[in-house]
């Protein structure tokens, strides 16, 4: 994750809020002031909240849990895909389908349909169809890919959801609340920070600022995964040492037995044979 400097936050324009007519009063604790009718976000509060959110994400990643990245607004789509792919996390960047979380079985069935069409195409069945039928299947496939590509590998509910702009993604927040899934979100001055568990007060419209924040979140995920790997390695080494110590203890306790002398059966047989010969003579 690295240190979060106020200079970086300033350069990426994360301090710009919305106009006063779009202001949500519950954002007052995170406001520095107002200039020319535009609210200015307190970047010290932003840095603090961003560190808290990144630490939470890092801990989840260290436990091998999934964080769902969500950002369907035009400014965030490209950055969401890049950040999620970089840290191998699921994402939604095109459109949030209603019931993605609350109607989980239906969404998984659509993923199954996508895989079915892909298998038909792979096995060459499209060549057996008319042009119109093949075109319809391709259209369906592209639509499913656009909406489900980022979550097709998500086999269970995510441990947390990361959102850019909770105003735009209100449905996501509602579904997460119903399922008690923690939400980390970038919250601008026109939104209610109390709706999410880890609000990061910052401008959610600037491409540069969104990219910067998502890079920090992705870095936190990667750090958590790395720590998990290092901890696992240490645990394996510790276990191996314990096994070696136990083996040495067992070897010291069990005394070495001296081999028993082999019976001189052949010698005894030869003596009996000689005695028999003497008697016969």
C-alpha positions as CSV (number, residue, x, y, z in Angstrom):
1,X,0.0,0.0,0.0
2,X,2.8,2.4,0.9
3,X,2.4,5.8,2.6
4,X,-0.5,7.9,1.5
5,X,0.8,11.5,1.2
6,X,-1.4,14.6,1.2
7,X,0.6,15.8,-1.8
8,X,-0.5,12.8,-3.9
9,X,-4.2,13.3,-2.9
10,X,-3.9,17.0,-3.8
11,X,-2.3,16.4,-7.2
12,X,-5.0,13.9,-8.2
13,X,-7.7,16.4,-7.3
14,X,-9.5,14.3,-4.7
15,X,-10.3,17.4,-2.6
16,X,-12.9,18.7,-5.1
17,X,-16.5,18.1,-3.9
18,X,-19.8,19.0,-5.5
19,X,-21.7,22.3,-5.6
20,X,-23.4,23.4,-2.4
21,X,-26.9,22.6,-3.9
22,X,-25.9,18.9,-4.1
23,X,-24.5,18.7,-0.6
24,X,-25.4,16.0,1.9
25,X,-25.1,17.4,5.4
26,X,-23.9,14.1,6.8
27,X,-20.6,14.8,5.0
28,X,-19.9,17.8,7.3
29,X,-17.2,16.0,9.4
30,X,-15.2,15.5,6.2
31,X,-15.4,19.0,4.8
32,X,-12.6,21.5,5.0
33,X,-14.5,24.5,3.6
34,X,-16.3,26.0,0.7
35,X,-14.8,27.9,-2.3
36,X,-16.9,29.6,-5.0
37,X,-20.0,27.4,-4.1
38,X,-18.0,24.2,-4.2
39,X,-17.2,22.1,-1.1
40,X,-13.6,21.2,-0.4
41,X,-12.9,17.8,1.2
42,X,-10.5,17.6,4.1
43,X,-7.6,15.6,2.7
44,X,-6.3,14.7,6.1
45,X,-9.5,12.9,6.8
46,X,-9.3,11.3,3.4
47,X,-5.9,10.0,4.1
48,X,-6.9,8.6,7.4
49,X,-10.1,6.9,6.1
50,X,-8.2,5.5,3.1
51,X,-5.6,3.9,5.4
52,X,-8.4,2.3,7.4
53,X,-10.1,1.0,4.3
54,X,-6.8,-0.4,2.8
55,X,-6.0,-2.1,6.1
56,X,-9.4,-3.8,6.1
57,X,-9.0,-4.9,2.5
58,X,-5.5,-6.2,3.2
59,X,-6.7,-8.3,6.2
60,X,-9.4,-9.9,4.0
61,X,-6.9,-10.7,1.2
62,X,-4.6,-12.3,3.8
63,X,-7.5,-14.6,4.7
64,X,-7.9,-15.6,1.1
65,X,-11.3,-13.9,0.8
66,X,-12.8,-12.2,-2.3
67,X,-13.5,-8.4,-2.6
68,X,-15.9,-7.4,-5.4
69,X,-14.9,-4.2,-7.2
70,X,-17.8,-2.2,-8.5
71,X,-17.8,0.9,-10.7
72,X,-20.2,1.3,-13.6
73,X,-19.9,5.0,-14.3
74,X,-18.0,5.9,-17.4
75,X,-15.0,7.5,-15.6
76,X,-14.5,4.4,-13.4
77,X,-15.0,1.5,-15.8
78,X,-11.5,1.1,-17.2
79,X,-9.8,1.7,-13.9
80,X,-12.1,-0.9,-12.1
81,X,-11.2,-3.6,-14.7
82,X,-7.5,-2.8,-14.6
83,X,-7.3,-2.8,-10.8
84,X,-9.4,-5.9,-10.3
85,X,-7.5,-7.9,-12.9
86,X,-4.2,-6.8,-11.4
87,X,-5.0,-8.3,-8.0
88,X,-7.2,-11.2,-9.4
89,X,-10.5,-10.0,-7.8
90,X,-14.0,-10.1,-9.3
91,X,-15.5,-7.0,-10.7
92,X,-18.6,-5.3,-12.2
93,X,-17.8,-2.5,-14.6
94,X,-20.6,-2.5,-17.2
95,X,-24.0,-2.8,-15.5
96,X,-25.1,-4.0,-12.1
97,X,-27.8,-6.6,-12.7
98,X,-30.6,-6.3,-10.1
99,X,-30.3,-9.3,-7.8
100,X,-26.7,-10.0,-8.5
101,X,-26.3,-10.8,-4.8
102,X,-29.9,-11.2,-3.5
103,X,-31.0,-13.5,-6.4
104,X,-27.7,-15.4,-6.5
105,X,-29.0,-18.6,-8.1
106,X,-30.5,-16.8,-11.0
107,X,-27.3,-15.0,-11.7
108,X,-25.3,-18.3,-11.5
109,X,-27.7,-19.8,-14.0
110,X,-26.9,-17.0,-16.4
111,X,-23.2,-17.7,-16.0
112,X,-24.1,-21.3,-16.8
113,X,-25.8,-20.2,-20.0
114,X,-22.8,-18.2,-21.0
115,X,-20.5,-21.3,-20.6
116,X,-23.0,-23.4,-22.5
117,X,-22.9,-21.0,-25.5
118,X,-19.1,-20.8,-25.4
119,X,-18.9,-24.6,-25.4
120,X,-21.3,-24.8,-28.5
121,X,-19.0,-22.3,-30.3
122,X,-15.9,-24.2,-29.3
123,X,-17.2,-27.5,-30.5
124,X,-18.2,-26.1,-33.9
125,X,-22.0,-26.4,-33.5
126,X,-22.5,-22.9,-34.8
127,X,-21.6,-24.2,-38.3
128,X,-24.7,-26.5,-38.1
129,X,-27.0,-23.5,-37.4
130,X,-28.5,-20.9,-39.8
131,X,-26.8,-17.5,-40.0
132,X,-29.6,-15.9,-38.1
133,X,-29.5,-18.5,-35.3
134,X,-25.8,-18.2,-35.0
135,X,-26.0,-14.4,-34.9
136,X,-28.6,-14.5,-32.1
137,X,-26.4,-16.8,-30.0
138,X,-23.4,-14.6,-30.5
139,X,-25.4,-11.5,-29.5
140,X,-26.6,-13.3,-26.4
141,X,-23.0,-14.4,-25.6
142,X,-21.6,-10.9,-26.0
143,X,-24.4,-9.4,-23.7
144,X,-23.7,-12.0,-21.0
145,X,-20.0,-11.4,-21.3
146,X,-20.4,-7.7,-20.9
147,X,-22.5,-8.1,-17.7
148,X,-21.0,-11.2,-16.2
149,X,-17.4,-11.6,-17.3
150,X,-16.0,-10.1,-14.1
151,X,-18.0,-12.3,-11.7
152,X,-18.2,-15.6,-13.6
153,X,-15.5,-17.1,-11.4
154,X,-17.2,-15.9,-8.2
155,X,-18.6,-19.1,-6.7
156,X,-19.8,-17.6,-3.4
157,X,-20.7,-14.2,-1.8
158,X,-17.8,-11.8,-1.6
159,X,-16.4,-11.0,1.8
160,X,-16.7,-7.2,1.0
161,X,-17.7,-4.9,-1.8
162,X,-15.6,-2.0,-3.0
163,X,-17.6,0.8,-4.7
164,X,-16.9,3.9,-6.6
165,X,-19.8,6.4,-6.2
166,X,-22.5,5.0,-3.9
167,X,-25.0,7.4,-5.4
168,X,-24.7,5.7,-8.7
169,X,-24.5,2.2,-7.2
170,X,-27.4,2.6,-4.7
171,X,-28.7,-0.8,-5.6
172,X,-25.4,-2.4,-4.8
173,X,-25.4,-0.8,-1.3
174,X,-28.9,-2.0,-0.7
175,X,-28.2,-5.6,-1.7
176,X,-25.0,-5.6,0.4
177,X,-27.0,-4.3,3.5
178,X,-29.6,-7.1,3.1
179,X,-26.8,-9.7,3.2
180,X,-24.6,-8.0,5.8
181,X,-21.7,-7.7,3.4
182,X,-19.3,-4.9,4.5
183,X,-18.9,-2.0,2.0
184,X,-15.8,0.1,1.3
185,X,-16.7,3.1,-0.8
186,X,-15.4,6.4,-2.2
187,X,-17.9,8.9,-1.0
188,X,-18.3,12.4,-2.5
189,X,-20.0,15.4,-0.8
190,X,-23.3,14.6,-2.4
191,X,-23.6,11.1,-0.7
192,X,-24.3,9.8,2.8
193,X,-21.2,8.2,4.4
194,X,-23.3,6.5,7.0
195,X,-24.6,4.0,4.4
196,X,-21.2,2.2,4.1
197,X,-18.9,0.6,6.6
198,X,-15.6,2.1,5.4
199,X,-16.3,5.5,3.7
200,X,-13.4,7.2,1.9
201,X,-14.3,10.9,1.4
202,X,-13.0,12.0,-2.0
203,X,-14.0,13.2,-5.4
204,X,-15.6,10.3,-7.3
205,X,-15.8,11.9,-10.7
206,X,-12.1,12.5,-11.7
207,X,-10.5,9.8,-13.8
208,X,-7.1,10.5,-12.3
209,X,-8.3,10.4,-8.7
210,X,-10.4,7.2,-9.2
211,X,-7.3,5.5,-10.8
212,X,-5.1,6.6,-7.8
213,X,-7.6,5.2,-5.2
214,X,-8.1,1.9,-7.0
215,X,-4.3,1.4,-7.3
216,X,-4.1,1.8,-3.5
217,X,-6.8,-0.7,-3.0
218,X,-5.2,-3.2,-5.4
219,X,-1.8,-2.7,-3.7
220,X,-3.5,-3.6,-0.4
221,X,-4.9,-6.8,-1.8
222,X,-1.6,-7.8,-3.2
223,X,0.2,-7.1,0.1
224,X,-2.4,-9.2,2.0
225,X,-1.9,-12.1,-0.5
226,X,1.9,-11.8,-0.1
227,X,1.7,-11.8,3.7
228,X,-0.5,-14.8,3.6
229,X,2.1,-16.6,1.4
230,X,5.0,-15.6,3.8
231,X,3.1,-16.7,6.9
232,X,2.2,-20.1,5.2
233,X,5.9,-20.6,4.3
234,X,7.0,-19.9,7.9
235,X,4.3,-22.3,9.2
236,X,5.5,-25.1,6.9
237,X,9.1,-24.6,8.0
238,X,8.1,-24.6,11.6
239,X,6.1,-27.8,11.2
240,X,9.1,-29.4,9.5
241,X,11.4,-28.5,12.3
242,X,8.9,-29.8,14.9
243,X,8.7,-33.1,13.0
244,X,12.5,-33.4,12.9
245,X,12.8,-32.7,16.7
246,X,10.1,-35.4,17.4
247,X,12.0,-37.9,15.3
248,X,15.2,-37.2,17.2
249,X,13.5,-37.6,20.5
250,X,12.0,-41.0,19.5
251,X,15.4,-42.1,18.2
252,X,17.0,-41.2,21.6
253,X,14.4,-43.0,23.7
254,X,14.3,-46.3,21.8
255,X,17.5,-48.4,22.6
256,X,19.4,-50.1,19.8
257,X,19.0,-53.8,20.0
258,X,22.0,-56.1,19.4
259,X,21.4,-58.6,16.7
260,X,20.9,-62.2,17.9
261,X,23.6,-64.7,17.0
262,X,22.6,-67.0,14.2
263,X,22.0,-70.6,15.4
264,X,24.7,-73.1,14.3
265,X,22.3,-75.5,12.7
266,X,24.6,-76.7,10.0
267,X,27.4,-77.5,12.4
268,X,25.1,-79.6,14.6
269,X,23.9,-81.5,11.5
270,X,27.4,-82.4,10.5
271,X,28.2,-83.7,14.0
272,X,25.2,-86.0,13.9
273,X,26.1,-87.3,10.5
274,X,29.7,-88.2,11.7
275,X,28.4,-90.0,14.8
276,X,26.0,-92.0,12.6
277,X,28.9,-93.1,10.3
278,X,31.0,-94.3,13.3
279,X,28.1,-96.4,14.5
280,X,27.7,-98.0,11.2
281,X,31.4,-98.9,11.0
